[in-house]
């Protein structure tokens, strides 16, 4: 435990896999493998690959070739299963390659999962939710403790725990974090609030009023001391008038922009219609027939 991906890959070479008849002379050298003989990794932690990014990578491969070989395990003499490098494999298919450079490893299912997860975690383009889900899978499916996981991925226990805690957020907030509508700093501040309605109320403010992380942290501190009366009042108003959100959604759809509605207990309030430019303002005025 705690030796990192390199050690794990070395260990995987000595796993007992008697059913495999190796046709290759070495499991440490790079080999050119028929691209159609490689099946995808069933343990792939990433569910979505950006099409434009894949096409850009395919064009790079056409010009420069594969810079970093993929890693596979051998299922039988002429069949392989991907361990890591699915973007490179998919892009190579788009580029029209017939074969691809690959390292061949011996690995059981748990090692396959560990290597795929760790390889993805170490990529820079993962969002916080993808990282959190990968950490959680390593803990639950690979029976790793947080300290062991931290050693494997080169992170301390606090960092690992901060990511895993993101999975306790309501689905709407997780989706916004995944889609980069809010930052991890926003999410970590919201996590400290126990009441789900309050979490969602602050999340709404972040989206509609572009609250900074510092602003969210300040509001959370005020809530902890019972001083944030404005947010508490808005929560009561929202509960008092359940149709308000529906009206707001209808107006946002009609005007093609995020509409903000504020209302008090007496149903008095205001409607805010934001615009991004003079052209956008003229579009909204046309809709209002002004």
C-alpha positions in Angstrom: 0.0 0.0 0.0 1.0 3.6 -0.5 3.5 3.1 -3.3 1.8 5.0 -6.2 0.9 4.0 -9.7 4.4 3.1 -10.8 4.8 0.4 -8.1 1.3 -0.8 -8.8 2.1 -1.3 -12.5 5.3 -3.2 -11.6 3.4 -5.4 -9.3 0.8 -6.1 -11.9 3.4 -7.8 -14.1 3.8 -10.7 -11.6 0.1 -11.4 -11.1 -0.8 -15.0 -11.7 -2.7 -15.2 -15.0 -2.2 -18.8 -16.1 -5.0 -18.7 -18.8 -2.9 -16.2 -20.8 -0.6 -17.4 -23.5 1.8 -14.5 -24.1 2.7 -14.1 -27.8 5.0 -11.2 -27.1 8.6 -11.4 -25.9 8.4 -8.8 -23.2 5.8 -7.2 -21.0 7.9 -4.2 -20.3 8.6 -3.1 -23.9 6.3 -1.0 -26.0 4.4 -3.1 -28.7 2.4 -2.1 -31.7 -1.1 -3.7 -31.3 -3.9 -4.0 -33.8 -6.3 -1.3 -32.7 -9.4 -3.5 -33.4 -8.1 -6.1 -31.0 -8.5 -3.8 -28.0 -11.8 -3.6 -26.2 -12.7 -0.7 -23.9 -12.1 -0.7 -20.2 -15.3 -1.8 -18.3 -13.9 0.0 -15.3 -13.5 3.4 -17.0 -14.5 6.0 -14.4 -15.2 8.7 -17.0 -18.6 8.6 -18.5 -18.3 11.5 -20.9 -15.6 12.5 -23.4 -15.8 15.9 -25.2 -16.3 15.3 -28.9 -14.4 18.5 -30.0 -11.5 17.6 -27.7 -11.4 14.1 -29.2 -11.3 15.5 -32.7 -8.5 17.9 -31.8 -6.5 15.0 -30.3 -7.2 12.9 -33.4 -5.8 15.7 -35.6 -2.7 15.9 -33.4 -2.2 12.2 -33.7 -2.5 12.4 -37.5 0.3 14.9 -37.6 2.6 13.8 -34.7 1.5 10.2 -34.0 1.0 8.8 -30.5 3.3 10.5 -28.0 2.3 8.4 -25.0 1.5 4.7 -25.4 -1.7 3.3 -24.0 -1.7 0.5 -21.4 -3.6 -2.8 -21.9 -3.9 -6.2 -20.4 -4.0 -9.4 -22.5 -7.2 -11.4 -22.4 -6.0 -14.1 -24.9 -3.5 -14.5 -27.7 -5.1 -11.8 -30.0 -7.4 -9.9 -27.7 -6.6 -7.1 -25.3 -8.5 -4.9 -22.8 -7.7 -1.2 -22.2 -6.3 -0.3 -18.8 -5.6 3.4 -19.4 -5.6 5.8 -22.3 -9.2 5.6 -23.6 -9.1 9.2 -25.1 -5.9 8.2 -27.0 -7.5 5.0 -28.2 -10.8 6.7 -29.3 -8.9 9.6 -31.0 -6.6 7.1 -32.8 -9.7 5.3 -34.2 -11.0 8.7 -35.4 -7.6 9.4 -37.0 -7.8 6.1 -38.9 -4.8 4.3 -37.2 -4.7 0.6 -37.8 -2.4 -0.1 -34.8 -1.4 1.7 -31.7 1.7 1.6 -29.4 0.9 0.0 -26.0 2.4 -1.4 -22.9 1.0 -4.9 -22.1 0.4 -5.7 -18.4 -0.9 -8.6 -16.4 -3.7 -7.4 -14.1 -6.7 -8.7 -12.3 -10.0 -6.9 -12.2 -9.3 -4.9 -9.0 -5.9 -3.8 -10.4 -7.7 -2.8 -13.6 -10.1 -0.6 -11.6 -7.3 0.9 -9.5 -5.1 1.7 -12.4 -7.9 3.2 -14.5 -9.1 5.4 -11.6 -5.7 6.6 -10.5 -4.7 7.3 -14.1 -7.8 9.5 -14.5 -7.4 11.2 -11.2 -3.9 12.3 -12.2 -5.2 14.0 -15.3 -5.6 17.8 -15.1 -8.9 18.1 -16.9 -11.1 16.2 -14.4 -13.7 18.2 -12.6 -14.1 18.0 -8.9 -17.1 15.7 -9.0 -15.3 13.2 -11.3 -12.4 13.2 -8.9 -14.7 12.8 -5.9 -16.5 9.8 -7.5 -13.1 8.2 -8.4 -11.9 8.6 -4.8 -15.1 7.1 -3.5 -14.8 4.1 -5.9 -11.3 3.5 -4.8 -12.4 3.4 -1.2 -15.5 1.3 -1.6 -14.6 -1.0 -4.5 -10.8 -1.4 -3.8 -11.1 -1.5 0.0 -8.7 1.4 0.5 -8.7 3.6 3.6 -8.4 7.4 3.1 -4.8 7.4 4.3 -3.9 4.6 1.8 -5.8 6.4 -1.0 -3.9 9.6 -0.3 -0.6 7.8 -0.6 -1.7 6.2 -3.9 -2.7 9.5 -5.5 -0.1 11.7 -3.8 -2.6 13.7 -1.8 -3.0 14.1 2.0 -6.0 12.8 3.8 -7.6 16.2 4.2 -7.6 16.8 0.5 -9.1 13.4 -0.2 -11.8 14.0 2.4 -12.7 17.4 1.0 -13.4 15.9 -2.4 -15.4 13.0 -1.0 -17.6 15.4 1.1 -18.7 17.0 -2.2 -20.8 13.9 -2.8 -23.0 14.9 0.2 -24.2 18.0 -1.6 -27.7 18.1 -3.2 -27.7 16.8 -6.8 -28.4 20.2 -8.3 -25.3 21.7 -6.6 -23.1 18.7 -7.7 -24.3 19.2 -11.3 -23.4 22.9 -11.2 -19.9 22.0 -9.8 -19.5 19.3 -12.5 -20.5 21.9 -15.2 -18.2 24.6 -13.8 -21.0 26.9 -12.9 -19.7 27.1 -9.4 -16.2 26.5 -8.0 -15.0 24.0 -5.5 -14.5 26.9 -3.1 -18.2 27.7 -3.3 -19.1 24.0 -2.8 -16.8 23.6 0.2 -18.4 26.6 1.9 -21.9 25.3 1.2 -21.1 21.8 2.6 -20.8 23.3 6.1 -24.5 24.1 6.2 -26.7 21.4 7.5 -30.1 22.5 6.3 -30.7 21.5 2.6 -33.1 24.3 1.9 -30.5 26.8 3.1 -27.9 25.1 0.9 -30.1 25.5 -2.1 -31.0 29.1 -1.2 -27.3 30.1 -1.1 -26.7 28.1 -4.3 -29.4 30.1 -6.0 -27.8 33.4 -4.9 -24.4 32.2 -6.2 -25.9 31.6 -9.7 -28.2 34.6 -9.9 -26.0 37.2 -8.3 -22.6 35.8 -9.0 -21.5 35.6 -5.4 -17.8 35.2 -4.8 -16.4 32.4 -2.6 -15.6 35.0 0.1 -19.2 36.3 0.0 -20.5 32.7 0.5 -18.1 32.1 3.3 -19.2 35.3 5.0 -22.9 34.4 4.7 -22.2 30.9 6.1 -20.4 32.4 9.1 -23.4 34.8 9.7 -25.8 31.8 9.5 -23.7 30.0 12.1 -24.3 32.9 14.5 -27.9 33.5 13.4 -27.2 37.0 12.0 -28.1 36.4 8.3 -31.7 37.6 8.6 -32.1 38.5 4.9 -31.4 34.9 3.7 -33.6 33.4 6.4 -36.4 35.8 5.4 -36.0 34.8 1.7 -36.2 31.1 2.7 -39.5 31.8 4.5 -40.8 33.8 1.5 -39.9 30.9 -0.8 -41.8 28.5 1.4 -44.7 30.9 1.7 -45.0 31.3 -2.1 -44.2 27.9 -3.8 -45.3 29.2 -7.2 -42.6 31.9 -7.3 -40.0 29.6 -8.7 -42.3 28.3 -11.4 -43.1 31.9 -12.5 -39.4 32.7 -12.5 -38.6 29.7 -14.7 -41.4 30.7 -17.2 -40.1 34.2 -17.5 -36.5 33.1 -17.9 -37.5 30.8 -20.7 -39.5 33.5 -22.4 -36.8 36.2 -22.2 -33.9 33.8 -22.8 -32.0 35.0 -19.8 -31.9 34.3 -16.0 -34.7 36.3 -14.4 -34.5 37.1 -10.7 -37.7 37.6 -8.7 -37.8 38.9 -5.1 -41.0 38.9 -3.1 -41.9 39.6 0.6 -44.7 38.2 2.8 -47.2 40.7 1.3 -46.4 39.5 -2.2 -44.6 42.8 -3.0 -41.3 42.6 -4.8 -39.4 43.2 -8.0 -38.4 41.4 -11.2 -34.8 41.8 -12.5 -34.1 41.2 -16.2 -30.3 41.1 -16.8 -28.9 41.8 -20.3 -25.4 41.1 -21.6 -25.0 43.9 -24.2 -26.9 46.7 -26.0 -28.0 44.2 -28.6 -29.3 41.9 -25.9 -31.2 44.8 -24.3 -32.8 45.6 -27.7 -33.9 42.0 -28.0 -35.5 42.1 -24.6 -37.2 45.5 -25.4 -38.6 43.9 -28.6 -40.1 41.1 -26.5 -41.7 43.7 -24.2 -42.9 45.6 -27.3 -41.2 48.8 -26.1 
